[in-house]
């Protein structure tokens, strides 16, 4: 299995509080992603990173920010959590991205279950 | 309309059965196609890529029909261990990012 860990694995918090989720990889992969998974929606991309300090928005980025100060760590922050952000959050990594001839598999972390009350 | 659509199921089949899942995608510029498998409360993992000519990996066969914009996954001789959710995944030609279907749940029963 790819070396990806997420912390915390479970968190319950209250509306309006800040929350930071951490993704840590030991594969030295360039690309890192944050997804959320909700019933009826599948996995949706929140933000992604294509290198240290290089990040961009995904499909559902409102209410989230990210930071990547080191190759191995990608942080997802909810500045002020809302109940609509209750979800399962997955981090993923890949070595290459885009282009049918160069795409490589995305490896996923074990997920973080976040409940916002 | 969702960019990638799947029948969520569940598909309940007996051991040894053959089962097929279809997936449709709306963006004709989509470049690459995949099936991921996700076990209950676990992370998704790549099952197989889908090539234009069709491809097979043991009991699993994937096919792509670009003209009709659908992808299929066929599982032969189903095992109890095949019970999982199967995610259809498309590499968007517009964004270069993966687009995930909501998944099709398979339950194989003894």
Interface residues (C-beta under 8 A of the other chain):
Chain A: X35 X40 X41 X42 X43 X44 X45 X48 X58 X59 X90 X97 X98 X99 X100 X103 X105 X106 X108 X109 X110 X111
Chain B: X4 X8 X31 X32 X41 X42 X43 X44 X45 X46 X87 X91 X96 X97 X98 X100 X101 X102 X103
